[in-house]
Amino acid sequence: MSMDTVEKLLDIPIDHYITINMQSIEKLVDADGGVEINKSLNFCYE
């Protein structure tokens, strides 16, 4: 279903796709040197 939606949105055929979990994305980003985030607001949740 989502493949059909993306195909129609981008007007291109999609023959293959992969699934990846968020832990895998974190490992990929860390392996590539990570991402530096400069925050300007503090957040506290109790």
C-alpha positions as CSV (number, residue, x, y, z in Angstrom):
1,M,0.0,0.0,0.0
2,S,2.7,2.5,0.9
3,M,4.7,1.5,-2.1
4,D,1.8,2.4,-4.4
5,T,1.4,5.8,-2.6
6,V,5.0,6.7,-3.1
7,E,5.0,5.5,-6.7
8,K,2.0,7.7,-7.5
9,L,3.5,10.7,-5.5
10,L,6.9,10.6,-7.2
11,D,5.6,9.2,-10.5
12,I,8.4,6.5,-10.6
13,P,8.2,2.7,-10.3
14,I,9.5,1.1,-7.1
15,D,10.7,-2.4,-7.6
16,H,12.4,-3.1,-4.3
17,Y,12.5,-1.7,-0.8
18,I,14.1,-2.4,2.6
19,T,12.9,-2.0,6.1
20,I,15.2,-0.7,8.9
21,N,14.6,-0.1,12.6
22,M,15.6,3.0,14.4
23,Q,18.5,1.3,16.3
24,S,20.1,0.5,12.9
25,I,19.7,4.1,11.8
26,E,21.4,5.2,15.0
27,K,24.3,2.8,14.3
28,L,24.6,4.0,10.7
29,V,24.7,7.7,11.8
30,D,27.3,7.0,14.5
31,A,29.5,5.0,12.1
32,D,29.5,8.0,9.8
33,G,30.7,10.4,12.6
34,G,27.3,11.2,14.2
35,V,25.3,14.4,14.1
36,E,26.1,17.5,16.2
37,I,23.0,19.2,17.7
38,N,23.2,22.7,19.2
39,K,20.1,23.2,21.3
40,S,18.9,26.7,22.3
41,L,16.1,25.6,24.6
42,N,16.1,23.4,27.7
43,F,13.5,20.7,28.2
44,C,12.7,19.0,31.5
45,Y,10.1,16.2,31.9
46,E,9.2,14.8,35.3
